[in-house]
Amino acid sequence: MWVRGAKGYWNRETGILAEFEEENIYRNPTLAPTLWDSVLFGKVKENENITLLLNTSCVDAECSGNRIKSVRAWQLTTYSWHTVRAKYFADCSGDSILAPLSGAKHRIGREGNDEFGETIGPKVADSKTMGMSLLLQARETDHPVKFIPPTWANVYETDDDIDIKASIVKYSETRNHKIGTSGGNLWWMELGGDTEAIANTEETRDELLKVAFGIWDHMKNREDHGYDNWELEWIGFLPGKRETVRYIGEHILTQNDISGGGCFEDTVAYGGWPMDDHNPKGFRANSVDDKASVMHPAPSPYGIPYRCLYSENVENLFFAGRNISATHAAMSSTRVMGTCSLLGQAMGTAASICIENDLMPKDLKCDYVKTLQKRLMDDGVFLPALKREISALTREAELNLSDDEREILFSGIERPRAEGDEGNKIVLDKGDSIEFSYDAEKHIDTLRIQLDLDYRRQSVSPNMKMQWFAQKLHVGRDFVPMKVANTIVKDFEVYADGELIYRDTENYHSLIKVKIDRDVKKLSVKFNDTWGAEKVNIFACDFI
C-alpha cells in the first residue's frame, strides 16, 4: 500500500518520512518492495540505541498502580521470550495491544452522533468498524499471460456481480478496476467491519482471498477488460486493517475538531486526508443506496494535538498511529500512513524530552510543548500556523546576501503554502556560497539547510502515482524508474575560516544537518551542483 497523506502538494509530509522516501528513490529507483524493506531496516540499524526485536509479539504486561513496568513478548524465529522493562512505553501496534494488558482506557466501534455532536457515523453507537483489505500487485508484459484461478475463488461473471451500480452509472465511478502504473489499487476488496475486527482476522483473510482471486479472474477471464498481457505478481496474505481499538487520551479528536481546522496550542502533527468513512459491510455493500465509502471533506492541513498521544489513565503510556485518541469519524482521516508517520515522530520526540527532563507524558503539555514543536520543526516537520524559530546566533551573523534574501532565509516558512506558490526560497547560481561572518569567534554546533524537495514532484517521475508515492503497486510498461528531485543539491562544501571541513558529493536529502562543533569567525556553504536544476533553491540555512 502506498503512503497516503494530506491533500495538496504543498502539504506533503516531511521529517523522517521524507528521509525514508528520499533514500528509497536514490537506492531503489525501480521501487522493488524488498529494497524498500532494506531502507527501513537500515534506518533502524544505523541507530545504535535501538534494539530491534523482529518477529516478536507482545503477549503480556506487568503493571504497578497506573504505570506499566514491563512487557513480555514471544519471538517466533528463536522460540524465546523477551521481557522489556522501561520507564515509558509506546503502543504503535494499530490494534492497541497494551490496552487490555494494562487497563488503559480505550474504545472500539462508531460513536453515536449525540456523544460528540458529529454527523458521520450512526445515530446510535455500535461496535462496527471499517474493514480490512488484501491488495494484489500485477505487472504488464509484452505477451498474453494465462491465469487459472484457484477452485475455491469466488466467481464474478459480470461487472454487476462486483457492483450492482455498474448497470446504473458509469462503471469508472464505482468499483473501478483500472489498475495500471497510475491506476487504482482495488481498495474496495474489503471485509470484516461488521464482525469482531481483531478476533476474526484469520477468517476474514480467508474470505478476502476468495474475493481477491475472484476479482483477478474476472479482470483476466470474464468480459473484456484489456488485461490479457498482465501477470499477477503478488497477493497479500496479511489483511491490511483500517480500524480496530483506539485509546482514550487526554483529548479525543473529533469530526468537529477536524472540520474546524484543528487549531490547538499543542499541535504536534497534522492531517489532511478526507474523513474517508468506509462501510462496515465492505465488499458486501452492494446496492444503490449502500456505498462502500463516503468521503467527507476535511481541511488540509488541520492540526492534531499532543494530548491525543498519551493515555488518560496509564501514566507512562504513549501511542501513535491509527490507534490514537480519536473518534471513529476523526480516525477515518488520521489513519492514513503519512499522518501516522507524523504522529510517530511527534510521539517519539515527546518521549525523548520526557527522558531528558524526567517527566511523565501528561507533564510535557504544561511547559515543554514549545520545545517539542521547535524540535519537530528543526527536524523538518511542518506544523500548520507555526513558523520555525531562527536562532539568535544565526540572526546576529553578517551575511553575503541582500536584505530581501536574508528575510526569506530567516522567515521560518520552509515550503510553498498554496497552489502556484513557489514558496519562500532564495535562488542561487551553482558555485555560489552563503557566508556567515562574526566580529569574534562563535561556537557553532550544527548547520541546518532546508532545500526544495520539488513539491510538485514532476522531476521525480513522469508517472502520476509515482509523483505522490515512493512506492508502486501495479506496473504498466509505461513505468519510468524514479530519480532524485532535480531541485536537491547533490554536491556542497562547508568551510570554517577558509578550511574545508565537510563535503558531500552525493547528497540526496532535502534536509541537511552538518555537525560543526567548533569556534569560528566565518562559516561558508558552497553549493556546487544539483541533481538537474539549473539553479539552487534554498528555503533555510542556519544554525541550531
C-alpha positions as CSV (number, residue, x, y, z in Angstrom):
1,M,0.0,0.0,0.0
2,W,1.4,3.4,-1.0
3,V,1.6,6.2,1.6
4,R,-1.5,8.4,1.6
5,G,-1.4,11.7,3.4
6,A,-2.6,15.3,3.4
7,K,-4.2,16.6,0.2
8,G,-2.3,19.3,-1.7
9,Y,1.2,19.0,-3.0
10,W,2.4,21.8,-0.7
11,N,1.1,19.9,2.4
12,R,3.4,16.9,1.7
13,E,4.6,15.2,4.9
14,T,8.3,15.6,5.6
15,G,10.5,14.8,8.6
16,I,11.5,11.2,9.0
17,L,9.0,10.1,6.3
18,A,10.8,12.3,3.7
19,E,14.1,10.9,4.8
20,F,12.9,7.4,4.1
21,E,11.3,8.3,0.8
22,E,14.4,10.2,-0.5
23,E,16.7,7.3,0.4
24,N,14.3,4.8,-1.3
25,I,14.3,6.9,-4.5
26,Y,18.1,7.1,-4.5
27,R,18.8,3.4,-3.7
28,N,15.7,1.8,-5.2
29,P,14.6,3.7,-8.4
30,T,12.5,0.8,-9.6
31,L,10.8,0.7,-6.3
32,A,11.3,-3.0,-5.6
33,P,9.4,-3.8,-2.3
34,T,12.3,-5.9,-0.8
35,L,14.7,-3.0,-1.3
36,W,12.2,-0.7,0.4
37,D,12.2,-3.1,3.3
38,S,16.0,-2.8,3.4
39,V,15.8,1.0,3.5
40,L,13.6,0.8,6.6
41,F,15.7,-1.9,8.2
42,G,18.9,0.1,7.6
43,K,17.5,3.2,9.1
44,V,16.7,1.3,12.3
45,K,20.1,-0.4,12.3
46,E,22.1,2.8,11.9
47,N,20.8,4.0,15.2
48,E,22.8,2.2,17.9
49,N,20.4,2.8,20.7
50,I,17.6,0.9,19.1
51,T,17.3,-2.8,20.0
52,L,15.2,-4.3,17.2
53,L,13.1,-7.4,18.0
54,L,11.6,-8.6,14.8
55,N,9.0,-11.4,14.5
56,T,8.1,-10.7,18.1
57,S,4.6,-10.4,19.6
58,C,3.6,-8.7,22.8
59,V,1.6,-11.0,24.9
60,D,1.6,-9.7,28.5
61,A,2.3,-6.6,30.6
62,E,3.3,-6.2,34.2
63,C,1.8,-3.1,35.8
64,S,2.2,-1.3,39.2
65,G,-0.5,1.2,40.0
66,N,-1.1,3.3,37.0
67,R,2.1,2.5,35.3
68,I,3.4,-0.3,33.1
69,K,6.6,-1.8,34.4
70,S,7.4,-4.3,31.7
71,V,6.0,-6.1,28.7
72,R,6.6,-9.7,27.7
73,A,6.9,-10.9,24.1
74,W,7.3,-14.2,22.2
75,Q,9.8,-14.3,19.3
76,L,8.7,-16.8,16.7
77,T,12.1,-17.3,15.0
78,T,14.1,-18.0,18.1
79,Y,11.4,-19.7,20.2
80,S,12.3,-17.4,23.0
81,W,10.6,-15.0,25.5
82,H,11.7,-11.4,25.9
83,T,10.9,-9.1,28.8
84,V,11.3,-5.4,28.2
85,R,11.5,-3.1,31.2
86,A,11.3,0.7,30.7
87,K,10.2,4.0,32.1
88,Y,7.9,4.7,29.2
89,F,6.1,2.5,26.7
90,A,4.7,3.4,23.3
91,D,1.9,1.4,21.5
92,C,2.0,1.9,17.8
93,S,0.6,-1.5,17.0
94,G,-2.6,-0.1,15.5
95,D,-4.6,-2.7,17.5
96,S,-3.7,-1.1,20.8
97,I,-2.4,-4.4,22.2
98,L,-1.4,-2.8,25.5
99,A,-4.9,-1.6,26.3
100,P,-6.3,-4.9,27.5
101,L,-3.0,-5.8,29.1
102,S,-2.6,-2.6,31.1
103,G,-6.1,-1.5,31.7
104,A,-5.7,1.6,29.6
105,K,-9.0,3.2,28.6
106,H,-10.0,2.5,25.0
107,R,-12.9,2.2,22.7
108,I,-13.9,0.4,19.6
109,G,-16.6,1.0,17.0
110,R,-18.6,4.0,16.0
111,E,-19.8,6.7,18.3
112,G,-23.4,7.7,18.2
113,N,-23.9,11.2,16.7
114,D,-25.1,12.7,20.0
115,E,-21.9,11.9,22.0
116,F,-19.7,14.5,20.3
117,G,-22.2,16.3,18.1
118,E,-20.9,14.5,15.0
119,T,-22.8,13.8,11.8
120,I,-20.5,11.0,10.4
121,G,-21.4,7.5,11.7
122,P,-24.6,6.1,13.1
123,K,-27.2,7.8,15.2
124,V,-26.7,5.1,17.9
125,A,-23.3,3.8,18.8
126,D,-22.2,0.4,17.7
127,S,-19.1,-1.9,17.6
128,K,-18.7,-1.9,13.9
129,T,-15.5,-0.6,12.2
130,M,-14.0,-0.1,8.8
131,G,-12.9,-3.3,7.3
132,M,-9.7,-4.9,6.1
133,S,-8.3,-5.3,2.5
134,L,-5.9,-7.7,0.8
135,L,-4.1,-5.9,-2.1
136,L,-2.6,-7.5,-5.1
137,Q,0.2,-6.4,-7.4
138,A,0.2,-7.0,-11.2
139,R,2.7,-6.3,-14.0
140,E,2.1,-5.7,-17.7
141,T,4.1,-7.8,-20.1
142,D,4.6,-7.8,-23.8
143,H,2.7,-11.1,-24.4
144,P,-0.5,-12.8,-23.3
145,V,-0.4,-14.4,-19.8
146,K,-2.8,-17.1,-18.8
147,F,-4.4,-17.1,-15.3
148,I,-6.1,-20.2,-13.8
149,P,-7.9,-19.2,-10.6
150,P,-8.0,-21.5,-7.5
151,T,-11.0,-23.7,-7.4
152,W,-12.1,-22.0,-4.2
153,A,-12.1,-18.4,-5.6
154,N,-15.3,-16.5,-5.9
155,V,-16.7,-16.2,-9.4
156,Y,-17.8,-12.8,-10.7
157,E,-19.1,-13.2,-14.3
158,T,-20.1,-9.6,-14.9
159,D,-19.3,-6.1,-13.6
160,D,-22.8,-6.1,-12.0
161,D,-21.7,-9.1,-9.8
162,I,-19.0,-6.8,-8.4
163,D,-21.1,-3.7,-8.1
164,I,-24.8,-3.5,-8.9
165,K,-24.4,0.2,-9.5
166,A,-22.3,-0.6,-12.6
167,S,-25.5,-1.1,-14.6
168,I,-26.9,2.3,-13.4
169,V,-23.9,4.7,-13.6
170,K,-20.6,4.8,-15.5
171,Y,-18.5,2.0,-14.1
172,S,-15.4,4.0,-13.6
173,E,-17.2,6.0,-10.9
174,T,-17.9,2.9,-8.8
175,R,-15.7,-0.2,-8.2
176,N,-13.1,0.8,-10.6
177,H,-10.7,-2.0,-11.7
178,K,-8.5,0.1,-13.9
179,I,-5.1,-0.7,-12.4
180,G,-2.0,0.4,-14.5
181,T,1.0,2.4,-13.3
182,S,-1.1,5.3,-12.4
183,G,-4.4,3.5,-11.8
184,G,-6.2,2.4,-8.7
185,N,-5.4,-0.2,-6.0
186,L,-8.7,-2.2,-5.7
187,W,-9.1,-0.9,-2.1
188,W,-12.8,-1.9,-2.2
189,M,-11.9,-5.6,-1.8
190,E,-12.8,-5.1,1.9
191,L,-14.4,-7.2,4.6
192,G,-14.5,-7.6,8.3
193,G,-16.0,-4.3,9.6
194,D,-19.3,-5.9,10.7
195,T,-17.6,-8.6,12.7
196,E,-15.1,-8.6,15.6
197,A,-12.2,-6.9,13.9
198,I,-9.3,-8.5,15.7
199,A,-10.6,-11.9,16.8
200,N,-11.9,-12.8,13.3
201,T,-8.8,-11.6,11.3
202,E,-7.9,-15.0,10.1
203,E,-11.4,-15.9,8.9
204,T,-11.7,-12.5,7.3
205,R,-8.4,-13.1,5.5
206,D,-9.7,-16.4,4.1
207,E,-12.8,-14.7,2.7
208,L,-10.7,-11.8,1.3
209,L,-8.5,-14.3,-0.6
210,K,-11.6,-15.7,-2.3
211,V,-12.6,-12.2,-3.3
212,A,-9.2,-11.1,-4.5
213,F,-8.5,-14.1,-6.6
214,G,-12.1,-13.9,-7.9
215,I,-11.6,-10.3,-8.9
216,W,-8.4,-11.0,-10.8
217,D,-10.1,-13.9,-12.5
218,H,-12.9,-11.5,-13.5
219,M,-10.4,-9.0,-14.9
220,K,-8.5,-11.6,-16.8
221,N,-11.0,-14.1,-18.0
222,R,-14.5,-12.6,-17.9
223,E,-15.7,-9.8,-20.1
224,D,-13.1,-7.7,-22.0
225,H,-11.1,-5.6,-19.5
226,G,-7.9,-5.4,-21.5
227,Y,-5.6,-7.3,-19.1
228,D,-4.6,-10.2,-21.4
229,N,-0.9,-9.3,-21.1
230,W,-1.0,-8.6,-17.3
231,E,0.6,-11.0,-14.8
232,L,-0.3,-11.4,-11.2
233,E,3.0,-11.0,-9.3
234,W,1.9,-10.9,-5.6
235,I,-1.1,-11.0,-3.4
236,G,-1.2,-10.2,0.3
237,F,-1.9,-12.8,2.9
238,L,-1.9,-10.3,5.8
239,P,-5.1,-8.2,5.9
240,G,-4.5,-4.5,6.0
241,K,-6.6,-3.2,8.8
242,R,-8.2,0.3,8.7
243,E,-9.6,0.4,12.3
244,T,-9.7,-1.6,15.5
245,V,-9.1,-0.4,19.0
246,R,-8.5,3.2,19.8
247,Y,-7.0,4.6,23.0
248,I,-8.6,7.3,25.1
249,G,-6.2,10.2,25.8
250,E,-6.5,13.5,27.5
251,H,-8.2,14.8,24.4
252,I,-10.3,12.8,21.9
253,L,-10.1,14.3,18.4
254,T,-13.5,14.6,16.8
255,Q,-15.1,15.3,13.4
256,N,-15.7,18.9,14.6
257,D,-12.1,19.4,15.6
258,I,-11.1,18.4,12.1
259,S,-13.8,20.4,10.3
260,G,-12.7,23.5,12.4
261,G,-9.1,23.2,11.2
262,G,-7.6,21.6,14.3
263,C,-6.5,24.8,15.9
264,F,-4.6,23.7,19.1
265,E,-1.9,25.3,21.1
266,D,-0.2,21.9,21.4
267,T,-0.4,21.0,17.7
268,V,2.4,18.5,17.0
269,A,1.2,16.8,13.8
270,Y,-1.3,17.4,11.1
271,G,-3.7,15.6,8.8
272,G,-5.4,16.5,5.5
273,W,-6.9,13.3,4.1
274,P,-10.8,13.5,3.9
275,M,-12.8,11.7,6.6
276,D,-13.0,8.6,4.5
277,D,-15.7,6.6,6.2
278,H,-15.8,3.0,4.9
279,N,-19.0,1.0,5.2
280,P,-18.6,-1.9,7.7
281,K,-20.1,-4.2,5.1
282,G,-17.2,-3.5,2.8
283,F,-17.5,-5.5,-0.4
284,R,-20.9,-6.7,0.6
285,A,-22.3,-3.1,0.5
286,N,-23.7,-3.7,-3.0
287,S,-26.8,-1.7,-3.5
288,V,-27.6,1.6,-5.0
289,D,-28.2,3.2,-1.5
290,D,-25.3,1.4,0.2
291,K,-22.0,3.0,-0.6
292,A,-18.6,1.3,0.0
293,S,-17.2,4.5,1.3
294,V,-18.2,8.1,1.8
295,M,-15.6,10.9,1.5
296,H,-16.5,13.7,4.0
297,P,-14.4,16.8,3.3
298,A,-11.7,17.8,5.7
299,P,-9.5,21.0,5.5
300,S,-5.9,20.3,4.5
301,P,-4.0,20.7,6.7
302,Y,-5.6,20.5,10.1
303,G,-3.7,20.3,13.4
304,I,-3.6,17.3,15.8
305,P,-2.8,18.0,19.4
306,Y,-0.2,16.3,21.6
307,R,-2.9,15.4,24.1
308,C,-4.1,12.7,21.7
309,L,-0.9,10.8,22.0
310,Y,-0.8,9.5,25.6
311,S,-3.2,7.6,27.9
312,E,-5.7,9.3,30.1
313,N,-5.2,6.7,32.9
314,V,-1.9,4.8,32.4
315,E,0.7,7.4,33.2
316,N,3.7,6.2,31.2
317,L,1.9,5.0,28.0
318,F,2.3,6.9,24.7
319,F,0.7,5.8,21.4
320,A,0.8,6.8,17.8
321,G,-0.8,5.7,14.5
322,R,-4.3,4.7,13.8
323,N,-4.9,3.9,17.5
324,I,-4.6,7.5,18.8
325,S,-7.3,9.1,20.9
326,A,-9.9,9.9,18.3
327,T,-13.5,9.2,17.4
328,H,-14.3,6.8,14.6
329,A,-15.2,9.8,12.4
330,A,-11.9,11.7,13.1
331,M,-9.9,8.5,12.8
332,S,-11.3,7.9,9.3
333,S,-8.9,10.7,8.3
334,T,-6.0,10.4,10.7
335,R,-5.5,6.7,9.9
336,V,-3.6,7.2,6.7
337,M,0.2,6.5,6.7
338,G,1.5,9.9,6.0
339,T,-0.4,11.3,9.0
340,C,0.6,8.2,11.2
341,S,4.2,8.9,10.4
342,L,4.0,12.5,11.7
343,L,2.2,11.2,14.8
344,G,5.0,8.7,15.4
345,Q,7.7,11.3,15.0
346,A,5.9,13.6,17.4
347,M,5.4,10.9,20.0
348,G,9.0,9.7,19.8
349,T,10.3,13.3,20.1
350,A,8.0,13.9,23.1
351,A,9.3,10.7,24.7
352,S,12.9,12.0,24.3
353,I,12.0,15.2,26.0
354,C,10.3,13.3,28.9
355,I,13.5,11.3,29.3
356,E,15.7,14.4,29.3
357,N,13.5,16.2,31.9
358,D,12.2,13.3,34.0
359,L,8.6,13.9,33.0
360,M,5.5,11.8,32.6
361,P,3.8,12.3,29.2
362,K,1.0,14.4,30.7
363,D,3.5,16.8,32.3
364,L,5.1,17.7,29.0
365,K,2.0,19.6,27.9
366,C,2.5,22.3,30.5
367,D,5.9,23.9,29.9
368,Y,7.6,21.8,27.2
369,V,5.1,22.0,24.2
370,K,7.1,24.8,22.6
371,T,10.3,22.8,23.0
372,L,8.6,19.8,21.3
373,Q,7.2,21.9,18.5
374,K,10.6,23.6,17.9
375,R,12.5,20.2,17.9
376,L,10.0,18.8,15.4
377,M,10.3,21.8,13.1
378,D,14.1,21.7,13.3
379,D,13.8,18.1,12.2
380,G,11.9,19.1,9.1
381,V,8.3,18.6,10.2
382,F,5.9,21.3,9.0
383,L,3.3,22.4,11.7
384,P,0.3,24.4,10.4
385,A,0.1,28.0,11.5
386,L,3.6,27.9,13.1
387,K,6.9,29.4,11.9
388,R,10.2,27.8,12.8
389,E,12.2,29.9,15.2
390,I,15.6,31.0,13.9
391,S,18.4,31.1,16.5
392,A,19.9,34.3,17.8
393,L,23.3,33.0,16.7
394,T,22.2,32.9,13.1
395,R,20.4,36.2,13.2
396,E,23.4,38.1,14.5
397,A,25.7,37.0,11.7
398,E,26.6,39.2,8.8
399,L,25.7,37.5,5.6
400,N,26.7,38.0,1.9
401,L,23.0,38.2,1.0
402,S,20.6,41.1,0.3
403,D,18.2,42.2,2.9
404,D,15.4,40.5,1.0
405,E,17.2,37.2,0.7
406,R,18.1,37.3,4.4
407,E,14.4,37.9,5.3
408,I,13.4,34.9,3.2
409,L,16.0,32.7,4.6
410,F,15.1,33.5,8.2
411,S,11.3,33.6,7.7
412,G,10.6,30.2,9.3
413,I,8.5,29.2,6.3
414,E,10.1,26.3,4.5
415,R,7.6,25.2,1.8
416,P,5.0,26.6,-0.6
417,R,1.7,27.3,1.0
418,A,-0.8,27.4,-1.9
419,E,-1.4,26.3,-5.4
420,G,1.1,28.0,-7.7
421,D,3.1,29.4,-4.9
422,E,6.9,28.8,-5.3
423,G,7.5,29.4,-1.6
424,N,9.8,31.5,0.4
425,K,13.2,30.4,-1.0
426,I,16.3,32.1,-2.3
427,V,17.7,31.2,-5.7
428,L,21.5,30.9,-6.2
429,D,23.7,30.0,-9.1
430,K,25.7,26.8,-8.9
431,G,29.0,27.6,-7.3
432,D,27.6,30.4,-5.1
433,S,28.1,30.4,-1.4
434,I,26.2,31.6,1.7
435,E,28.7,33.1,4.2
436,F,28.1,33.8,7.9
437,S,30.6,36.2,9.5
438,Y,31.2,37.4,13.1
439,D,33.4,40.0,14.7
440,A,34.6,37.4,17.2
441,E,34.7,33.7,17.3
442,K,31.3,32.0,17.9
443,H,30.7,28.3,18.8
444,I,28.6,26.7,16.1
445,D,27.1,23.3,16.9
446,T,25.1,22.3,13.8
447,L,24.5,23.7,10.4
448,R,20.9,23.1,9.1
449,I,19.9,23.5,5.4
450,Q,16.4,23.0,4.0
451,L,16.4,22.5,0.3
452,D,13.5,22.5,-2.2
453,L,12.3,18.8,-2.5
454,D,10.2,19.7,-5.6
455,Y,6.8,19.6,-4.0
456,R,5.1,19.1,-7.4
457,R,7.3,16.0,-7.9
458,Q,7.4,16.5,-11.6
459,S,11.2,16.0,-11.8
460,V,11.0,12.8,-9.7
461,S,8.8,10.8,-12.2
462,P,6.5,11.3,-15.2
463,N,4.1,8.7,-13.7
464,M,1.3,10.4,-11.8
465,K,1.1,7.9,-8.9
466,M,4.9,8.0,-8.5
467,Q,4.8,11.7,-8.1
468,W,2.8,11.1,-5.0
469,F,4.3,8.0,-3.6
470,A,7.7,6.4,-3.5
471,Q,6.1,3.0,-3.6
472,K,4.5,1.3,-6.6
473,L,1.6,-1.2,-6.8
474,H,0.7,-2.2,-10.4
475,V,3.3,-1.7,-13.1
476,G,2.5,-1.0,-16.7
477,R,5.0,-0.9,-19.5
478,D,4.9,2.9,-19.2
479,F,6.6,2.8,-15.8
480,V,9.7,5.0,-15.6
481,P,12.3,4.5,-12.8
482,M,12.3,7.3,-10.2
483,K,15.1,9.8,-9.8
484,V,16.3,12.2,-7.1
485,A,14.4,15.5,-7.4
486,N,16.2,18.0,-9.7
487,T,16.0,20.7,-7.0
488,I,18.0,18.8,-4.4
489,V,21.7,19.9,-4.1
490,K,24.0,17.0,-4.9
491,D,27.4,18.5,-4.2
492,F,28.2,21.1,-1.5
493,E,31.1,22.1,0.7
494,V,31.3,23.7,4.2
495,Y,34.3,25.9,5.1
496,A,35.2,27.2,8.6
497,D,37.6,30.2,8.5
498,G,38.6,29.1,5.0
499,E,39.3,25.5,5.9
500,L,37.2,22.8,4.1
501,I,35.6,20.8,7.0
502,Y,32.9,18.9,5.2
503,R,32.0,17.9,1.6
504,D,29.2,15.7,0.3
505,T,29.3,14.9,-3.5
506,E,26.3,12.6,-3.4
507,N,23.7,14.2,-1.2
508,Y,20.1,13.2,-1.9
509,H,18.2,14.5,1.1
510,S,16.2,17.8,1.2
511,L,17.0,18.4,4.9
512,I,20.7,18.5,5.6
513,K,22.3,18.7,9.1
514,V,26.1,19.0,9.4
515,K,27.8,18.8,12.8
516,I,30.2,21.7,13.1
517,D,31.0,21.8,16.9
518,R,33.8,24.4,16.7
519,D,34.5,28.1,17.3
520,V,34.6,30.1,14.1
521,K,34.6,33.7,12.8
522,K,33.4,32.8,9.3
523,L,31.5,29.8,8.1
524,S,30.5,29.4,4.4
525,V,28.5,26.9,2.5
526,K,29.3,26.5,-1.2
527,F,26.6,24.8,-3.4
528,N,28.4,23.2,-6.3
529,D,25.7,21.2,-8.2
530,T,22.2,19.9,-8.1
531,W,20.5,16.7,-9.4
532,G,19.3,18.5,-12.5
533,A,18.0,22.0,-11.7
534,E,19.8,25.0,-13.3
535,K,19.6,27.0,-10.1
536,V,20.0,26.2,-6.3
537,N,16.8,26.7,-4.3
538,I,17.1,27.1,-0.6
539,F,14.3,27.6,2.0
540,A,16.6,27.8,5.1
541,C,20.3,27.9,6.0
542,D,21.0,28.5,9.7
543,F,22.5,27.1,12.9
544,I,20.8,25.0,15.6
